[in-house]
Every structure is written in structure tokens, then in C-alpha cells.
Amino acid sequence: MSQILTVPAEMVGHLRNGLHSSIGDAVQEIAHVVDMPGREQHPERYREPLEHFDAVRALLDLIGWGETDPPVEVSVDLHEHRRSLTGALQIALLAGNDDLEGAEATDAQQARRGEPPKREARTRRVLALREFVAAVGAQADDPGERSLADREDV
């Protein structure tokens, strides 16, 4: 059973950035197992980290590892990619919120260089991302994911 989600072109970059971070997390999980004593006698310890890596890699393969010009929308099977998709979007929201927290200082630096402020554009981008995450949660019919966009710490 497939449930197809269309990721709008303007959201694909956020998803991709989150996936790149997520694949780094998977690599760290694999490295942790590599450093464990007795790994040779317990290859099952690799199962979960490798599954995480493979799932994220599969979604990156689907949406593309790099940006396209112009950006294009992509279709994602939620049944197959739900976990990687929602994890990457959570990472993207965290990064967006961090960007907003530093926006005032960044705008002040840009003003000193004679550049226009970007806080409003950042705010619009993060709000659009939150709305998209909420829509994904609604389409995925998973209340836990739907609440992700509503969390204040995200």
C-alpha cells in the first residue's frame, strides 16, 4: 500500500539538508558499533544503524543528493520513507529555528556591510516549513508527527 506525498520544490532543499544531517547521524551510529568490543561475535549490532543509513540513503537517492536548478517537486511514498522523511524534517525545523534565533545578530552584521536584512525572509521560510511538516503529519495520519510543527522547541 503506498501513500504518495508531493514535496513542493521550495521544501525539497530543507528535506535534503535534513537528510544529509541524518545520514551523518547514521554513520556515527555505525562508527559506535565499530568501536564496540566483540563486534565480530555480534554482527546483529550493525542491523539498526545500517537500516537507518540505508533508509536515509534511499530517500536521498529518490529526491537527489544535490540541488537542482530550478528546484523541482518530488513524490515520496510515505509508507516506504515516512521515518526518514519525518526525521529529516524535524532536523530541518531545528536548523530553521536556530537560524531565526541568530537572525537579529546576522541582520546587524549585514547592515554594517550595507546588505539588506533577511529576518523576514527567514521567518517566512521557517513558517512555511512548519506548515509543510503539519501537512505531512496530517497526510501521514500520525498525530505524533503532526504535533512536530506545533512544538515550541522545534
Beta strands, then each sheet from edge to edge (+ up, - down):
strand 1: 4-7
strand 2: 74-77
sheet 1: 1+ 2-
end
